[in-house]
Amino acid sequence: MLRLESGLEKMVSRKSAEPSPERIARANRQRLAQEEGVRAMADVERSAIAIRKNMERLRALRQAREAQEASAPAIVPDIPKKKRKKAVAK
């Protein structure tokens, strides 16, 4: 039991008020990752907005084209029927 308590005391005494260089580096990496994540999310949102805007534009063009096609009567050119040649009996 004594040995366990002395080990625990060593761990508590190890913790200092000044962070180690590894800890500072880790905190900086986490901060940079957080900032990059925020920027990435903003990029994704801007991209999604641009896509929705383009889809809306294309939908409007398609609907206008369909309305124009529906209002204009369908013009079907008259195709003359081909004349068949009669087989000559020999």
N, CA, C and O of each residue as an XYZ file, in Angstrom:
360
protein
N       0.810     -1.186      0.000
C       0.000      0.000      0.000
C       0.857      1.255      0.000
O       0.532      2.236     -0.669
N       1.924      1.223      0.732
C       2.809      2.362      0.812
C       3.401      2.686     -0.559
O       3.529      3.846     -0.951
N       3.752      1.628     -1.264
C       4.359      1.834     -2.567
C       3.356      2.464     -3.545
O       3.730      3.327     -4.339
N       2.113      2.047     -3.495
C       1.070      2.598     -4.350
C       0.855      4.071     -4.053
O       0.710      4.879     -4.970
N       0.835      4.415     -2.801
C       0.620      5.813     -2.435
C       1.786      6.678     -2.882
O       1.577      7.804     -3.333
N       3.012      6.176     -2.765
C       4.168      6.972     -3.174
C       4.154      7.163     -4.692
O       4.554      8.221     -5.177
N       3.697      6.151     -5.458
C       3.585      6.273     -6.906
C       2.542      7.306     -7.284
O       2.727      8.069     -8.233
N       1.452      7.329     -6.545
C       0.387      8.294     -6.785
C       0.880      9.701     -6.499
O       0.562     10.645     -7.223
N       1.657      9.827     -5.437
C       2.198     11.144     -5.090
C       3.150     11.632     -6.176
O       3.193     12.826     -6.473
N       3.919     10.709     -6.777
C       4.839     11.099     -7.838
C       4.066     11.624     -9.039
O       4.466     12.610     -9.658
N       2.948     10.960     -9.372
C       2.150     11.399    -10.510
C       1.553     12.769    -10.260
O       1.490     13.597    -11.169
N       1.122     13.012     -9.051
C       0.539     14.303     -8.721
C       1.615     15.374     -8.740
O       1.370     16.493     -9.190
N       2.793     15.043     -8.258
C       3.858     16.035     -8.211
C       4.424     16.307     -9.606
O       5.024     17.361     -9.820
N       4.251     15.391    -10.557
C       4.731     15.596    -11.908
C       3.991     16.726    -12.613
O       4.588     17.457    -13.403
N       2.739     16.870    -12.344
C       1.926     17.879    -13.001
C       2.417     19.255    -12.578
O       2.365     19.608    -11.400
N       2.885     20.013    -13.528
C       3.403     21.334    -13.203
C       2.489     22.411    -13.767
O       1.621     22.135    -14.595
N       2.689     23.604    -13.323
C       1.883     24.722    -13.781
C       2.245     25.092    -15.218
O       1.400     25.607    -15.950
N       3.468     24.840    -15.625
C       3.924     25.177    -16.970
C       3.769     23.955    -17.871
O       4.303     22.891    -17.560
N       3.041     24.092    -18.990
C       2.853     22.942    -19.882
C       4.147     22.573    -20.605
O       4.993     23.423    -20.880
N       4.271     21.307    -20.898
C       5.467     20.815    -21.589
C       5.408     21.224    -23.065
O       4.333     21.557    -23.565
N       6.531     21.205    -23.757
C       6.528     21.539    -25.188
C       5.636     20.607    -26.007
O       5.014     21.038    -26.978
N       5.571     19.337    -25.619
C       4.695     18.393    -26.322
C       3.237     18.794    -26.160
O       2.445     18.717    -27.100
N       2.906     19.216    -24.974
C       1.532     19.621    -24.697
C       1.172     20.884    -25.472
O       0.059     21.006    -25.982
N       2.098     21.808    -25.561
C       1.876     23.042    -26.319
C       1.691     22.709    -27.806
O       0.798     23.240    -28.467
N       2.553     21.821    -28.317
C       2.457     21.427    -29.724
C       1.121     20.736    -29.999
O       0.485     20.986    -31.023
N       0.705     19.876    -29.089
C      -0.580     19.176    -29.256
C      -1.731     20.173    -29.253
O      -2.647     20.070    -30.069
N      -1.687     21.139    -28.335
C      -2.736     22.149    -28.262
C      -2.772     22.973    -29.550
O      -3.848     23.316    -30.039
N      -1.600     23.289    -30.097
C      -1.547     24.046    -31.352
C      -2.120     23.236    -32.509
O      -2.851     23.771    -33.342
N      -1.787     21.936    -32.563
C      -2.337     21.082    -33.619
C      -3.853     21.005    -33.509
O      -4.553     21.073    -34.520
N      -4.359     20.867    -32.306
C      -5.803     20.800    -32.119
C      -6.471     22.116    -32.527
O      -7.532     22.114    -33.152
N      -5.845     23.228    -32.169
C      -6.399     24.539    -32.525
C      -6.417     24.706    -34.044
O      -7.409     25.175    -34.604
N      -5.330     24.327    -34.711
C      -5.273     24.432    -36.166
C      -6.295     23.516    -36.827
O      -6.935     23.897    -37.807
N      -6.445     22.314    -36.292
C      -7.431     21.383    -36.837
C      -8.837     21.946    -36.685
O      -9.664     21.809    -37.586
N      -9.106     22.570    -35.562
C     -10.422     23.175    -35.326
C     -10.675     24.303    -36.335
O     -11.753     24.388    -36.922
N      -9.678     25.158    -36.527
C      -9.829     26.265    -37.473
C     -10.023     25.747    -38.893
O     -10.853     26.267    -39.638
N      -9.266     24.734    -39.264
C      -9.393     24.150    -40.598
C     -10.772     23.511    -40.775
O     -11.366     23.592    -41.850
N     -11.272     22.882    -39.726
C     -12.603     22.285    -39.778
C     -13.679     23.332    -39.997
O     -14.619     23.111    -40.760
N     -13.547     24.463    -39.337
C     -14.523     25.548    -39.502
C     -14.472     26.058    -40.942
O     -15.511     26.287    -41.560
N     -13.259     26.237    -41.473
C     -13.121     26.707    -42.859
C     -13.697     25.679    -43.837
O     -14.361     26.047    -44.806
N     -13.445     24.403    -43.585
C     -13.956     23.351    -44.466
C     -15.485     23.333    -44.458
O     -16.116     23.190    -45.505
N     -16.065     23.477    -43.290
C     -17.530     23.491    -43.203
C     -18.102     24.698    -43.944
O     -19.139     24.588    -44.599
N     -17.440     25.838    -43.846
C     -17.896     27.032    -44.561
C     -17.799     26.810    -46.068
O     -18.693     27.215    -46.811
N     -16.716     26.166    -46.530
C     -16.567     25.866    -47.954
C     -17.665     24.928    -48.436
O     -18.227     25.122    -49.514
N     -17.967     23.920    -47.643
C     -19.014     22.966    -48.004
C     -20.354     23.679    -48.104
O     -21.130     23.419    -49.024
N     -20.629     24.567    -47.173
C     -21.899     25.297    -47.174
C     -21.985     26.206    -48.403
O     -23.027     26.272    -49.054
N     -20.887     26.908    -48.723
C     -20.886     27.778    -49.910
C     -21.099     26.947    -51.174
O     -21.829     27.355    -52.077
N     -20.468     25.801    -51.229
C     -20.625     24.921    -52.381
C     -22.072     24.441    -52.509
O     -22.624     24.404    -53.609
N     -22.673     24.081    -51.400
C     -24.058     23.605    -51.416
C     -24.999     24.715    -51.877
O     -25.944     24.460    -52.623
N     -24.742     25.939    -51.435
C     -25.576     27.075    -51.849
C     -25.439     27.295    -53.351
O     -26.432     27.528    -54.040
N     -24.202     27.222    -53.863
C     -23.970     27.414    -55.298
C     -24.671     26.323    -56.105
O     -25.239     26.599    -57.162
N     -24.633     25.106    -55.619
C     -25.284     23.998    -56.328
C     -26.798     24.196    -56.362
O     -27.432     24.010    -57.401
N     -27.369     24.573    -55.223
C     -28.823     24.798    -55.180
C     -29.227     25.953    -56.103
O     -30.266     25.892    -56.760
N     -28.407     26.995    -56.147
C     -28.688     28.143    -57.004
C     -28.658     27.725    -58.474
O     -29.527     28.120    -59.252
N     -27.665     26.930    -58.850
C     -27.558     26.455    -60.231
C     -28.728     25.541    -60.573
O     -29.274     25.625    -61.673
N     -29.118     24.674    -59.652
C     -30.255     23.784    -59.894
C     -31.528     24.599    -60.114
O     -32.346     24.262    -60.970
N     -31.692     25.664    -59.345
C     -32.870     26.521    -59.489
C     -32.873     27.197    -60.863
O     -33.912     27.291    -61.515
N     -31.697     27.666    -61.295
C     -31.572     28.305    -62.609
C     -31.904     27.317    -63.721
O     -32.651     27.645    -64.643
N     -31.354     26.118    -63.637
C     -31.609     25.106    -64.658
C     -33.073     24.674    -64.668
O     -33.645     24.430    -65.730
N     -33.674     24.581    -63.489
C     -35.091     24.200    -63.400
C     -35.950     25.253    -64.095
O     -36.877     24.915    -64.832
N     -35.639     26.537    -63.857
C     -36.404     27.617    -64.479
C     -36.261     27.564    -66.002
O     -37.245     27.749    -66.718
N     -35.060     27.317    -66.498
C     -34.862     27.203    -67.949
C     -35.649     26.030    -68.529
O     -36.285     26.149    -69.577
N     -35.597     24.898    -67.833
C     -36.325     23.712    -68.312
C     -37.820     23.967    -68.333
O     -38.497     23.619    -69.301
N     -38.348     24.577    -67.265
C     -39.785     24.846    -67.201
C     -40.209     25.836    -68.280
O     -41.287     25.701    -68.858
N     -39.363     26.833    -68.554
C     -39.683     27.797    -69.613
C     -39.699     27.098    -70.965
O     -40.586     27.344    -71.781
N     -38.723     26.229    -71.205
C     -38.658     25.501    -72.467
C     -39.873     24.580    -72.611
O     -40.463     24.499    -73.689
N     -40.249     23.889    -71.533
C     -41.407     22.993    -71.588
C     -42.692     23.772    -71.816
O     -43.571     23.311    -72.544
N     -42.815     24.947    -71.204
C     -44.009     25.768    -71.400
C     -44.092     26.255    -72.836
O     -45.175     26.293    -73.422
N     -42.960     26.625    -73.401
C     -42.933     27.082    -74.784
C     -43.298     25.932    -75.720
O     -44.040     26.129    -76.683
N     -42.791     24.753    -75.450
C     -43.113     23.600    -76.288
C     -44.583     23.219    -76.168
O     -45.196     22.789    -77.145
N     -45.144     23.373    -74.985
C     -46.549     23.005    -74.775
C     -47.475     24.009    -75.452
O     -48.538     23.625    -75.940
N     -47.098     25.281    -75.492
C     -47.968     26.297    -76.078
C     -47.920     26.266    -77.600
O     -48.919     26.573    -78.251
N     -46.806     25.912    -78.165
C     -46.689     25.851    -79.621
C     -47.218     24.499    -80.084
O     -46.885     23.464    -79.507
N     -48.048     24.513    -81.134
C     -48.550     23.228    -81.626
C     -47.410     22.416    -82.228
O     -46.483     22.946    -82.840
N     -47.516     21.160    -82.034
C     -46.473     20.276    -82.548
C     -46.580     20.223    -84.068
O     -47.607     19.810    -84.608
N     -45.545     20.630    -84.739
C     -45.533     20.625    -86.191
C     -44.831     19.348    -86.635
O     -43.640     19.143    -86.401
N     -45.619     18.506    -87.283
C     -45.076     17.250    -87.781
C     -45.050     17.342    -89.303
O     -46.101     17.467    -89.932
N     -43.902     17.283    -89.879
C     -43.852     17.383    -91.351
C     -44.491     16.152    -91.984
O     -44.346     15.024    -91.513
N     -45.205     16.423    -93.075
C     -45.839     15.313    -93.790
C     -44.763     14.609    -94.598
O     -44.101     15.204    -95.449
N     -44.612     13.351    -94.313
C     -43.631     12.549    -95.030
C     -44.392     11.731    -96.063
O     -45.246     10.916    -95.713
N     -44.085     11.948    -97.322
C     -44.805     11.182    -98.348
C     -44.459      9.699    -98.240
O     -43.324      9.313    -97.963
N     -45.466      8.906    -98.465
C     -45.254      7.471    -98.401
C     -44.452      7.035    -99.611
O     -44.654      7.535   -100.718
N     -43.576      6.134    -99.400
C     -42.767      5.619   -100.509
C     -43.627      4.674   -101.346
O     -44.389      3.857   -100.830
N     -43.471      4.822   -102.646
C     -44.229      3.954   -103.552
C     -43.474      2.645   -103.698
O     -42.260      2.610   -103.900
N     -44.226      1.596   -103.589
C     -43.617      0.274   -103.735
C     -43.654     -0.132   -105.195
O     -44.635      0.091   -105.905
N     -42.608     -0.706   -105.598
C     -42.564     -1.214   -106.963
C     -43.209     -2.592   -106.956
O     -42.984     -3.411   -106.065
N     -43.995     -2.809   -107.952
C     -44.645     -4.108   -108.062
C     -43.647     -5.106   -108.616
O     -42.843     -4.801   -109.497
N     -43.726     -6.275   -108.083
C     -42.839     -7.330   -108.569
C     -43.344     -7.788   -109.926
O     -44.539     -8.017   -110.112
N     -42.463     -7.912   -110.831
C     -42.834     -8.337   -112.185
C     -42.808     -9.859   -112.216
O     -41.810    -10.493   -111.872
N     -43.938    -10.429   -112.639
C     -44.027    -11.873   -112.721
C     -43.414    -12.342   -114.031
O     -43.744    -11.802   -115.087
N     -42.580    -13.279   -113.992
C     -41.962    -13.777   -115.219
C     -42.482    -15.105   -115.591
O     -42.065    -15.669   -116.603
